[in-house]
Amino acid sequence: MLLLFDIDGTLLSGATAAHRDALHAALREVHGVEAPESLRPSVHPAGRTDGEIARMILLLAGVSAKRIDERADDVREVCAREYAHRCPDDLSAMVIPGVPELLAWLSVRADVRLALLTGNYQPVARLKLARAGIGSYFPPGQGAFGSDSEDRAALPAVARRRAGQAGALHPRERTIVIGDTPLDIACARADGVRCVAVATGPFEIDALGEADAVAADAHKLIEVLSGELSRGRASYT
């Protein structure tokens, strides 16, 4: 089973300040646009890609869609550079309780492949998890990131392509998206794959009811995923 993990709110909590500031610095450098407090309530970042957040802020500031498209690569590169300067050396305290045990349990299972599915630009995601001490669980060359598409709904297929063999995408029935927002659920639905939600981010369990299964926390996620993996083995044999 290919397990595609979101980062913020799913693996880490409270690790977004430097990331937010890096993105705002990129918008300032590339477009000359500040992200004032008056704009920020209109832009809810949970579950969105970095590119989508940048576009929302820029459109609200009056930047044309054509200009946004033309400079999207520049924003990504500057954001990654700024984040490398701003990211704290140690983010281990931001790892959500139960996540280390969960990843250790999954990493030794022969029937599981771990990868990321996150709206973070890839350099940001990799550095964030490395500084948190859990980056080694997610191999390079796998997963899908905000660098791959501004549209989060496109990311599961990207991750399945990277995990596939002989030019074929990894099977939908052997793929699970794991996240903490309704947008994680929506992107899984868009690709026809299963989704397990965990209520460790900004949304309560009731708001995540469209997922195939919901866990209250990372400790409960072990139990939920155990059931999903058993279901997957039964359906695939």
Secondary structure, DSSP 4 states (H G I P E B T S, - for coil): -EEEE--BTTTBSS--HHHHHHHHHHHHHHH-----TTTGGG---TT--HHHHHHHHHHHTT--HHHHHHTHHHHHHHHHHHHHHHS-S--GGGBPTTHHHHHHHHHT-TT-EEEEB-SS-HHHHHHHHHHHT-GGGS-TT-SB-TTT-S-GGGHHHHHHHHH-BTTBPPPGGGEEEEESSHHHHHHHHHHT-EEEEETTSSS-GGGGTTSSEEESSHHHHHHHHHHHHHHHHHHH-
